[in-house]
Amino acid sequence: MKTISAAIFEAPSVDWWGLLPQMVLLGVALSLLLITSISRRKFATAFSTLCSVLAGSTVFLIALGLWGDVQELGPRSSLASAFGVDGFSIFFTILISLGVVTTALLSHSYIEREGIDSAEFHALLMCSAAGAIVMASANDLIVMFIGLEALSIGLYVMIAIHTRRAEAREAAMKYFVLGAFSSAFFLYGIALVYGATGSTNLVQIRDYLDEVAFKDEHILLAGIGLLLIGLAFKVAAAPFHFWAPDVYQGAPSPVTGYMASIAKAAGFAALLRVFFAALPSYKLDWSPIISALAILTLVVGAVMAILQTDVKRMLAFSSVSHAGYVLVAIQSANASGTSAALFYLFTYSFVVIGSFGVVSLMGWKDGHSLDRYSGIGRSRPVLALTFTVFLLAQAGVPLTSGFVGKFQVITSAVDVENYVLASIAMLTAVISAYMYLKIVMTMYVTEDNSEGPDIAIHWTSGVVLGGILVFTLVVGIIPQFLIDFSQDAVPVLIAG
Amino acid sequence: MIVTTSWYLVLGALLFIIGGVGLLVRRNPLIMLMCVELMLNGVNLSFVAFSKALGDIGGQTVVFFVLVVAAAEVVVGLGLIVAILRRAPGSTADDLSVLKG
């Protein structure tokens, strides 16, 4: 009979400094919930918003410090190589922290006017952001799964936070069912990869696959396929996108912006970490599949967007087609393609948060049909101009960040001589441009409706929209600093 | 007859498929939740079978993480179902059809 030997358990070394971003977010979230639930007096919405903004800014500053650290000393990993502290993870930490700050500020007026419990909303926002950071930093598939679930479970509740609206309940239920479905696929993929390679650690999986030539690799390939399906659901790539329009439409607009930017960015971070960093030896297997997904996603996103009459659904399909562009960059499976994907995600995230911020201001009382936007160009010129810039940036018009992003993505496809994909990407860019211009035309050209919608812009929303507007134009005119930033953030896996 | 690892893997795959098909076919929200559990437990079984075959304890510890995540997911799922059924008692997934385009 085997007895358990008194093995000496050696705890893995913990790099607390590298874990600080998640700890700050979770700590502030839990303290906020605790304080607001034990205190007798009722806190103003501004208190929760302030907590989120401060936590997000702190994480941003910590991440900047870590970035300098990593550039100087090189990437490292902690917790028995389960958690990477490298340029890639810090790039996403910076993106996610800024996403928390902007979403918190944009949601302020929404939460106030709809009478939602603000502490719960902001605690969930911070917890799910912590999950997103874990997903982008994970060097172990199980850690990545935990991050994915922390992000998704937070989002399920954030979508349903406005329980009085039937649309929000329906959207939350749809996202929950399909989210759980896709998580199960992802998990099954982990199980099969574990069975084939003997480890869930990405570093060990990469090293194992470099050394061993498989005689029978069906289990491994099935596992890789299931991982791809699970992540394709999360980033809303066609044919796994069908939940996106309904969920984006039903969710509160600030949450939609957060979901379309940060949740999507975290999904792509996981995709790049698993496929580009850990499975380079299977490049020839996964690159064509991602290429096919990209074509389908681009076409579906562009064509379906034209058929919509609801602005939120239009933007939902446009976010599907953006996922297609990122996939175009990822399929090139080299460092320049990956940095193009990172640049695209960074610029696109802010534009989409800004777009849904405008939609959130517009949509109050009567929904989001396109007619509601007619004549805004005359009654609210500044707001209309801001929205126009966001839409043109998404269409990829020069002098905006979107142009630089699309240019790099298409260049990366040309570099690997995938001319078919590059042409399709350009063609669908033209088709989507029609949809964006349709919204712009509605704002400016259509006859003014007599009364015009009444829109109140709280200063918090104004600051965020202004900031994103400046960012979009600055990156469009002098993009080099962000290109360098994304080139330094290409993922590497370090054991240690 | 010797029961090998592949038996457990096939059983795990079957549970996963039954759960997946059930999730797509059944319309009762509670049954859909049970189907999600079935899928996750099919995966758990595969993890344990692989863990035994590889002689590696890692796969069995993974199961604990999955159990915790599944519990958290059920809490949120039941919360959503209660929120929906309280306003429309006896409703099924087909009744959730406000959003379309």
Interface residues (C-beta under 8 A of the other chain):
Chain A: I142 F145 I146 E149 I153 Y156 V157 A160 T163 A166 E167 R169 E170 A171 A172 M173 K174 F176 V177 A180 F181 S183 A184 L187 Y188 I190 A191 L192 Y194 G195 G198 S199 T200 P245 D246 Q249 G250 L307 Q308 T309 D310 R313
Chain B: L9 G12 F16 G19 G20 L23 P29 M32 V36 M39 L40 G42 V43 S46 F47 A49 F50 A53 L54 D56 G58 G59 V62 F65 V66 V69 A72 E73 V76 G77 G79 L80 I81 A83 I84 R87 A93 L96 S97 V98 L99 K100 G101
